[in-house]
Amino acid sequence: MAAAAAAPGYEALVRRGYASLSGALRSCSGCGWELARRTWAESARLAWSEALLCLLGAVGWTVARRAATRRLFRPFAAWCQLPPKDAAKMPESAWKLAFYTLSWSYGAYLLFFAGYPFFHDPPSVFYGWKRGMEVPPDIAMAYLMQGSFYGHSIYATFYMDAWRRDSIVMLVHHVVALMLITFSYMFRYHNVGILVLFLHDISDVQLEFTKLNVYFKYRGGVYHRLNDLISNAGCVSFSVSWFWFRLYWFPLKVLYATCHTSLQTVPDIPFYFFFNALLFVLTLMNIYWFLYIILFVVKVLLGQVREVNDVREYDVDAACKKRDREFHTPSCWKEGKHLKNGLVKDKRL
């Protein structure tokens, strides 16, 4: 086995990545729809049974979330006597925390305990790549879990989640993520896919855990300092991990491998530009959300924010009052409603 290559820096990433991208573009004299159609026919592999299983999994996640919300999360929020607005948002964060903890833990198992060297040696994601190669069962399981969940998440963004300022971007993210999962499985780029998922899921675990502690700060009308301290620490940890995993390691491990070393290992690698374009879109969304984090930190430093909250969320109380005047609707939070798609809608699942 070849020794792991030294990790590049940002300068090497930009210089070598640009050289590889521009070189591939210059050498692609026959690129076009005909080549894409032929490459698709030669390289894409996805059985109907696999697509059906993923669709059934998406339905299963939706049913499981409805049941967990109705039978577990809502009763628990009522038992803890959370304020109405926090009780309405708590089930969403609890559900996402449960999934992302499971998915990230399984990704960590694959990368650090199952013998796959992709984290410490990212170029190895393309070693031995062949068209139509078999996907190891443990990686296929991760793909089924993640692909079905992102299929569910597209539906959930419209009909189950609270509507936020970045919900349109979140919807685009889910579509891009599902495309990357589906097509990377079809073209057998599953090794790099596992690395991408691992580097992203850890931030979601910390985000939802922090939000839950924000919701649990006031229970039964009593302030709980421990939850406040945990939410503050979680905010710092989340901010650091977002930068480190998504804006430092993701470009230097994933983009460097897909843009540069992939061509060294597989010179005629299929759909090179398509996959890198999707990964660049994912990078831009990571930067977009990092701006929210910076905005929050600036507000804290300027004294405009005294406690941890989600700066992406609308001022729902103000929105409810506005719609009370315009549409004569009752008090939104008291009836367990959320601001969705710009309107106040019942969040009964």
PABA-607055 format. One record per residue (C-alpha): x, y, z. Coordinates in pm, whole numbers, plus 50000, padded with zeros to 5 digits. Example, Ala and Ser with C-alpha at 12.3 -4.5 7.8 and 13.67 -1.06 7.14 Angstrom:
2
512304955050780;513674989450714;
//
This chain:
349
500005000050000;501345034449905;502185058650184;499645086050250;500465118150066;501195149450267;498125170950322;498095201450095;497465237250199;494985261850053;497645275449815;498365240749678;494655233449652;493965264549445;497075261549227;496905224249156;493125222949145;492975251148892;495715235148682;493895201748680;490505217048600;491835239048321;493945210548180;490955187148179;488865213848007;491485219647736;491865182347668;488115176547650;487785183347278;485025157547234;482935168347534;479235172147472;475895154847498;476995125147289;479985118047513;477845122947824;475225098747691;477835072747605;479635076547938;476325073348123;475495041147940;478955026648009;479425036948372;476105042948549;474845013848758;471635015148963;469164986648993;465444993949012;465334974549337;467934997949487;465985029049383;462755014149520;464435005249849;465675041149884;462185054649814;460665031350072;463345042550317;462355079150263;458735070350337;459895050650641;461825080550781;458735102350738;456465077550915;459045072751192;459325110251246;455565114451265;455305086351520;458265098551726;456915134051731;453425123651831;454285096752084;457675107552222;458865143052154;455635162252209;454695143552529;458225148552660;458085185952584;454735187952766;456115168353061;459065192353084;456625221853067;458525239352788;457265273452672;454845269152379;457215282652112;460075260252232;457785230152265;456725235451902;460345235851774;461825209452003;460605178151809;462375188951490;465725193051663;465315160851862;464595141351544;467555155951356;469885150851652;468915114051668;469535108451297;472775128051262;474225112051574;473505078051422;474805086951075;477975104351197;478775076051440;478425050851160;480605072150933;483255074351207;483095036551243;483705031850869;486595056450852;488405047751174;487455012151271;486484993650952;489844996550778;489025023650522;491925048650495;490015076950326;490225102550607;493995100250658;494735093850288;492035111550080;493595103349739;492945066649821;489225072049755;490015066349385;492535037849421;491325007249236;488275024849092;486555005848809;483315010648620;480524990648780;482674978749070;480924962949368;479974985749656;480984970849994;477844962050196;478794984450491;479205014750262;476025005650071;474175006050404;475445041250475;474325052350130;470865037550175;470495054650512;471695088650390;469985088050050;466605078850193;466955104750470;467695133150227;464735122150018;462635124950333;464255158450416;463075174450090;459485166150187;460105176350550;461455210650454;458105218650291;455655201950524;457265193850860;460125217750946;459835253451071;460305278450789;463465299350828;465275326350635;467545300450476;464895273950404;465185278950027;468945273950052;468305243850276;466015229150011;468695234349746;471205217849980;468995187150020;468555184249642;472305187949581;473095162949859;470625137749717;472095142149368;475615136849500;474565105949696;472615090949406;475085097749127;478185089749332;476615055949405;475745050549040;479275058948922;480935041149217;482425071849381;481125058649712;484485061449886;484655099149854;480945100849937;481535085350279;484215111350349;481915140050244;479095127850469;481395123150768;482825158350738;479345173950728;477285154350980;479305163851288;478235200351261;474575190451243;474955169751561;476365199551747;473815223851603;470775203651706;472235195152048;472855232152112;469345241752001;467795215752231;469645230652526;468375264952425;464815251652431;465335234952770;466735265752944;463275275153069;461225245953193;458135250053404;458805287353421;462195281353589;465565291553445;468105262953428;471655275853427;473205242453326;471345241752995;472345277952936;476025269852993;475825239152768;474145259152492;476845286052513;479615259952500;477805242152219;477615274252019;481385278752042;482025242051961;479605242951668;481235274251521;484725259251546;483675225451403;481825241751113;484965260151007;487305230951075;485295203050914;483435221050636;485725249850538;489155235350621;489125197550595;486405194950329;488275215650067;491715201850151;490645165450171;487685162349934;488045189949674;491785183849640;491125146849579;488255151949335;489805180849141;493465170549132;494435135449244;491415119049079;492875126648735;496215111848837;494575079148942;491805077248679;492775099848382;489435094648202;487265096148514;483555099448416;481615131648477;484605148948632;483175184148586;479645174748692;480645160749031;483115188449105;480485214549018;478085199249273;480845198549536;481655235149468;477965243849513;478075225549846;481145245749942;479405278449858;476455268750078;478855260550362;480315295550325;476815310550312;475825294250641;479155303650798;478175340050737;475205334150969;477625321851233;479795352951188;476665374751205;475715359051535;479225363651680;479255400251573;475865405951738;477165390352060;480285412252056;478185443451994;475815434152277;472845430352042;472325393852148;472415383352512;471785346252470;472215318552216;469475316451952;469065307051588;469675338351379;468115320851077;464675320251241;462055346751187;460745367051478;457705344851492;455975363951769;456115395651560;454995376651253;452045362151443;450975396451566;451195410251214;449025382351079;446655386051370;446035421451248;445885412150881;444045378950891;442515379151244;444315346751331;444535335251695;447755335451896;450155313751700;452375298651959;449595291752205;448005269051946;451305251951863;451765267051519;454885275651320;455775301051057;455965280350740;456475292450383;455865328050502;452475318950652;451385306950992;450265270950958;449275243651196;452215220851267;450185190451358;451925161251191;
//
